[in-house]
């Protein structure tokens, strides 16, 4: 694009800045819709994922028809393409928490691992397509192929995505019992000294109540034992 080095760094960072902003806004909007409306989780996830993917597809196709004489248009399209990933993450990326909460970490890790293979496959493939003398026509093939992959993902997710916990993720019901954690008034964890002092204080109160109960029972027994003597005297 014939940008100088100083402006190239800012241009490279712009898509990720916009991605962060869009991801924050979209995530809050999705949670609001799920909590305040009757729209299902699956519908919200599919809509948001489709919105991000369609934006990415359109920008990928359009980039292939932009040349070096239109740098501003190319930069804007790249920003739309990469920042749309932030919108998509509020759809497919958080979906494992909806369908399998106990295994969400493993699913996301597996997703990232398999997705990382693209970093090994794509550069040689692009080099093979563009050849030694890349032209706009060959780059159009690259961008159209990328748009096709995103289109397939959009259709597949729209057809098969779910928003309910799957049967295989519910477990056998033998989950451990919840443990009560003492907190301060501001929500922070109690310090160990405070916890131990509170525990010792509660133990003392329990022992005191137990002693009082034993004293009361002994008094009642003593009264009961004296009652026959008084009756015999009479």
C-alpha positions in Angstrom: 0.0 0.0 0.0 3.1 2.2 0.0 2.6 3.4 3.6 5.6 4.6 5.6 6.8 2.6 8.6 5.4 5.1 11.2 1.9 5.0 9.8 2.0 1.3 9.1 2.1 0.4 12.8 -1.0 2.4 13.6 -2.8 1.0 10.6 -1.9 -2.6 11.7 -3.3 -1.9 15.2 -6.5 -0.2 14.1 -8.4 -3.5 13.3 -7.7 -4.9 16.7 -8.7 -1.7 18.5 -12.0 -1.7 16.7 -12.3 -5.4 17.4 -12.0 -4.9 21.1 -14.6 -2.1 21.1 -17.1 -4.1 19.1 -16.6 -7.3 21.1 -17.3 -5.4 24.3 -20.4 -3.7 23.0 -21.7 -6.9 21.2 -21.2 -9.1 24.3 -23.2 -6.8 26.5 -25.9 -6.4 24.0 -26.2 -10.2 23.6 -26.5 -10.7 27.4 -29.1 -8.0 27.6 -31.2 -9.6 24.8 -31.0 -13.1 26.4 -31.9 -11.9 29.9 -34.6 -9.3 29.0 -36.4 -10.9 26.1 -37.9 -14.3 25.2 -35.4 -14.9 22.4 -33.6 -18.2 22.8 -29.9 -18.4 23.4 -29.3 -20.3 20.2 -31.1 -17.6 18.1 -29.0 -14.8 19.6 -25.8 -16.7 19.1 -26.6 -17.5 15.5 -27.7 -14.0 14.7 -24.6 -12.4 16.2 -22.3 -14.9 14.6 -24.0 -14.5 11.2 -23.8 -10.7 11.5 -20.0 -10.8 12.0 -19.4 -13.5 9.3 -21.5 -11.7 6.7 -19.6 -8.5 7.3 -16.3 -10.5 7.0 -17.5 -12.1 3.7 -18.5 -8.9 2.1 -15.2 -7.1 3.0 -13.1 -10.1 1.8 -14.8 -10.1 -1.6 -14.5 -6.3 -1.9 -10.8 -6.3 -1.0 -10.0 -8.4 -4.0 -11.2 -5.7 -6.3 -9.1 -2.9 -4.6 -5.7 -2.0 -5.9 -2.8 0.0 -4.6 -4.3 3.3 -5.9 -7.1 3.0 -3.3 -5.2 2.6 0.0 -7.9 4.2 2.2 -10.6 1.9 0.9 -8.4 -1.1 1.4 -7.6 -0.1 5.0 -11.3 0.4 5.8 -12.2 -3.0 4.4 -9.4 -4.7 6.3 -10.6 -3.0 9.5 -14.2 -4.3 8.9 -12.9 -7.8 8.0 -10.7 -8.2 11.1 -12.9 -6.3 13.6 -15.9 -8.5 12.6 -14.1 -11.3 14.4 -14.9 -9.5 17.7 -18.6 -9.7 16.8 -18.3 -13.4 15.9 -16.7 -14.3 19.2 -19.9 -13.2 21.0 -21.6 -16.0 19.0 -19.6 -19.1 18.4 -16.7 -18.5 20.8 -18.8 -18.3 24.0 -21.2 -21.0 22.8 -19.4 -23.8 24.6 -20.4 -22.2 27.9 -24.1 -22.7 26.8 -23.9 -26.3 25.6 -21.3 -27.8 27.9 -20.3 -25.7 30.9 -18.1 -28.3 32.5 -16.1 -28.9 29.3 -16.1 -25.4 27.9 -12.4 -24.9 28.6 -11.4 -28.1 26.8 -13.6 -27.3 23.8 -12.2 -23.8 23.4 -8.6 -25.1 23.7 -9.3 -27.8 21.1 -10.9 -25.1 18.9 -7.8 -22.9 19.2 -5.4 -25.8 18.6 -7.1 -26.9 15.4 -7.5 -23.3 14.2 -3.7 -22.7 14.7 -3.0 -25.2 11.9 -4.2 -22.6 9.5 -1.1 -20.7 10.3 1.0 -23.5 8.8 -1.2 -24.3 5.9 -2.3 -20.9 4.6 1.1 -19.2 3.8 2.4 -22.0 1.5 -1.1 -22.1 -0.2 -1.1 -18.4 -0.8 2.4 -18.5 -2.1 1.4 -21.3 -4.5 -1.6 -19.4 -5.8 0.0 -16.0 -6.2 3.3 -17.3 -7.6 6.5 -15.4 -8.1 4.7 -12.4 -9.7 1.5 -11.8 -7.7 -1.2 -9.7 -9.4 -4.6 -8.5 -8.4 -6.2 -11.4 -10.2 -4.3 -14.0 -8.2 -5.0 -12.2 -4.9 -8.7 -12.1 -5.8 -8.6 -15.9 -5.8 -7.1 -15.9 -2.3 -9.7 -13.5 -1.0 -12.5 -15.4 -2.7 -11.3 -18.7 -1.2 -11.2 -17.0 2.2 -14.7 -15.7 1.8 -15.9 -19.2 0.8 -14.4 -20.7 4.0 -16.2 -18.1 6.1 -19.4 -18.7 4.2 -19.3 -22.4 4.9 -18.7 -21.8 8.6 -21.6 -19.3 8.7 -24.0 -21.8 7.1 -22.8 -24.7 9.2 -23.2 -22.8 12.5 -26.6 -21.5 11.5 -27.9 -25.0 10.9 -26.4 -26.9 13.8 -25.7 -24.5 16.6 -27.5 -25.0 19.9 -28.0 -23.0 23.0 -29.0 -25.7 25.6 -26.8 -28.0 27.7 -26.2 -31.2 25.8 -27.0 -34.6 27.4 -23.4 -35.7 27.3 -22.4 -32.6 29.3 -24.8 -33.0 32.1 -22.8 -35.7 33.9 -24.0 -38.4 36.3 -25.3 -36.1 39.0 -22.5 -36.9 41.4 -21.2 -33.4 41.5 -19.4 -32.2 44.7 -21.4 -30.3 47.2 -21.0 -26.5 47.2 -18.7 -25.0 49.8 -19.7 -21.8 51.5 -16.9 -19.2 51.3 -17.1 -16.4 53.9 -16.8 -12.9 52.4 -16.4 -9.4 53.6 -19.2 -6.8 53.2 -17.5 -5.5 50.1 -17.4 -9.0 48.6 -13.7 -9.6 49.2 -12.4 -12.8 50.8 -11.9 -12.9 54.5 -8.4 -13.1 55.8 -7.2 -16.3 57.3 -6.9 -14.7 60.8 -10.4 -13.4 60.6 -11.7 -16.8 59.5 -9.9 -18.6 62.3 -11.0 -16.1 64.9 -14.6 -16.4 63.7 -14.4 -20.2 63.7 -13.0 -20.2 67.3 -15.7 -17.8 68.4 -18.4 -20.0 66.9 -16.9 -23.0 68.6 -16.9 -21.2 71.9 -20.5 -20.2 71.5 -21.4 -23.8 70.6 -19.7 -25.1 73.7 -21.3 -22.4 75.9 -24.8 -23.3 74.6 -24.0 -27.0 75.2 -22.9 -26.3 78.8 -26.0 -24.3 79.4 -28.1 -27.1 78.0 -26.4 -29.7 80.2 -26.9 -27.4 83.3 -30.6 -27.1 82.5 -31.0 -30.8 82.1 -29.1 -31.5 85.4 -31.3 -29.0 87.3 -34.4 -30.7 85.9 -33.1 -34.1 87.0 -32.3 -32.8 90.5 -35.9 -31.4 90.8 -37.3 -34.7 89.7 -35.2 -36.6 92.2 -36.3 -34.4 95.1 -40.0 -34.6 94.2 -40.5 -38.2 95.6 -38.8 -37.2 98.9 -41.2 -34.4 99.4 -44.1 -36.6 98.6 -42.9 -39.2 101.1 -42.6 -36.6 103.9 -46.2 -35.6 103.3 
